[in-house]
Amino acid sequence: KNQPSSHLFKRMMAGVGRFAGLAERYSTFRPTYPRSLVEWVTHRITSGAGSGSTGTVLDVGSGTGIFTRSLVANLPGSYNVIGIEPSDMRLGACGTNSGSASGPGSVGSDTLYISGRAEAIPAEDGSAIAITAATAAHWFDRPRFYAEAQRVLQKGGVLAIIEYRRDIKGSPTAAALLEFLNRHGPREYVEPNYASELKELVAFHGLECLIEPKEFLLEPDEFVGLALSSSHAKGIVERYGTEQASGLLFKL
């Protein structure tokens, strides 16, 4: 399963500077996704109008492969799961986590990762039964991404956008962290309203939303590591250095 298809994919090489140098920290501190959420997504993939007993699933903006590997673990082996990521650094981390050396267009353990962008998905028209984007779509040029998803998906295919969001209303720590990132980072983070965006597009229908609360109990060093794994924090580390940035976070 999960072998490259020579006629399906167009190779694309592109670097994304905002993620450079984050792969190791991302792999170490980023949480996995709740099993119930992953199963909710994979059930819709396997039962969707465009699905059969097999098909190609593209995880766009796959990063270090956290959600990609969850898809592989929860979909039948006949499904072809492919991670697409523009950053070579994060592609390398995918291979490390998968148990083998990996790079653009290479295969990790049971999973193929290729280089490509959300705004120019390296796949042919109607070639995928599902496209996922896990904690990645906020960085996309989403009008172009939605157009690409429409092009690549088979009729009745599934587009799933998954995202961890800080509960700034229920957690003072989360609120303090967001304020810190906005104050010291390169730009203020604004949460996209994916549901509203998708409702405006006639190509997509049958919108469903799932919100699943999840609490993380972190040691101080885990909290700092998780905070600094954010691409929003990269500019803060460059500005202050890792030691000073960590010190500021410890004070929150």
JOBEL-V375063 format. One record per helix or strand of 3 or more residues. SS is the DSSP state (alpha for helix, beta for strand). FROM is the first residue (numbers start at 1). LEN is the number of residues. If there is no record, write none. Layout:
SS FROM LEN
SS FROM LEN
This chain:
alpha 17 3
alpha 23 7
alpha 35 13
beta 55 6
alpha 66 9
beta 79 6
alpha 88 11
beta 112 3
beta 128 7
alpha 137 3
alpha 142 11
beta 153 10
alpha 172 13
alpha 194 6
alpha 220 9
alpha 231 10
alpha 242 9
